[in-house]
Amino acid sequence: MHFLKILLLFIFIATELKAQTLGGNAVYNFLTQPGGAQIAALGGTNISHQSNDVSLGLSNPALLRSTMHHQVATSFNGFLAGINNYSAVTAFSQSSLNWGAGVQFLDYGSITQTDASGTVFGSIRPRDFAIHLMASKQYRERFYIGTTLKFIQSNYGPFQSSGIAVDVGLTYQDTANQWQAAFQVKNMGTQISTYGGGMKEELPFDVQAGISKRLANAPIQFSLTAHNLHRLRILYNDTTFNSSEGDLRIAGILQKTFAHLILSAQIYIGDKVEATLGYNFLRRQDLNVFNSASGLNGLTAGAGFLHKKLHVRYATGFYQQRVFHQFTLNLSLTGKAL
């Protein structure tokens, strides 16, 4: 009951905060980056996947389980142009609660600082980071409720900002039939301080739902994830650019619907190796170039090697070309098998 009261308090506070994304751009978009290679390989967003991987807690706090007690995961994601994304998360169980703590850190490398006329003043090293405090609790037999409190800091040379956000997630797990459904409201929050003292901007608010099913007679798990359910139109559409380039495509209802979806599958090769594929429809449509080959846009892939005391996972994705490589290591702080 105490946990539920705290959870309801977080929800009440979050719903009173003003910075909610209703459309367009948002600050702190690094929060949408996957916190582990398994999520990255599953298409970048997944809140229902069934796996004993503590980094899933960064995606949905309701995925924290007692089996993740004293597990730690560290992740490195090398983007293009010297941009690197780091994350780490750990969890432990006490009484009937599962607790977790994590951090996300995005380093943009060294950038030359100039004014509007091009005069060089030196260099800056922009960076974003967020600290995650997570908790989950089992409710009755099959439900798990989870919440995350995030403290956010962003530094772009002379421009700095800080903020706070809350995630609230719910899962329903049927272990007998090997499927799990989930619902989450993500990044409810506000800026505490703004860049240059200007007006507060919106956070990357998201409403998500998902379902994962592992087949009974085949070593494969499928997932379907829906995101940005609070708004219909999420495709990027620059009408001025489209007119100048001769691209007059109009998105139909099916295209708008599929833009909310991510499909993924994970294949288990024995109990030591897993192979993962994901397909992000929004990423595919936003990155396609008119009258040009689209290649493998929207596709993600990964592999995992699961030793009893160390899990190593790798993921990559395609944005016209393969531009990121993400690695995650999972191990137990006590040296026990995962």
Buried (B, 14 or more C-beta within 10 A) or exposed (E): EEBEEEBEEBBEBBEEBEBBBEEEEBBBEBBBBBBBBBBBBBBBBBBBBBBEBBBBBBBBBBBBBBEBBBBBBBBBBEBEEEBBBBBBBBBBBEEEBBBBBBBBBBBBEEBEEEEEEEEEEEEBEBBBBBBBBBBBBBBEEBEBBBBBBBBBBBBBEEBEBBBBBBBBBBBBBEEEEBBBBBBBBBBBBBBEEBBEEEEBBBBBBBBBBBBBBBEEEEEBBBBBBBBBBBEEEBBEEEEEEBEEEEEEEEBEEEEBEBBBBBBBBBBBEEEEEBBBBBBBBBBBBBBBEEEEEBBBBBBBBBBBEBEEEEBBBBBBBBBBEBBBBBBBBBBBEEEEEB
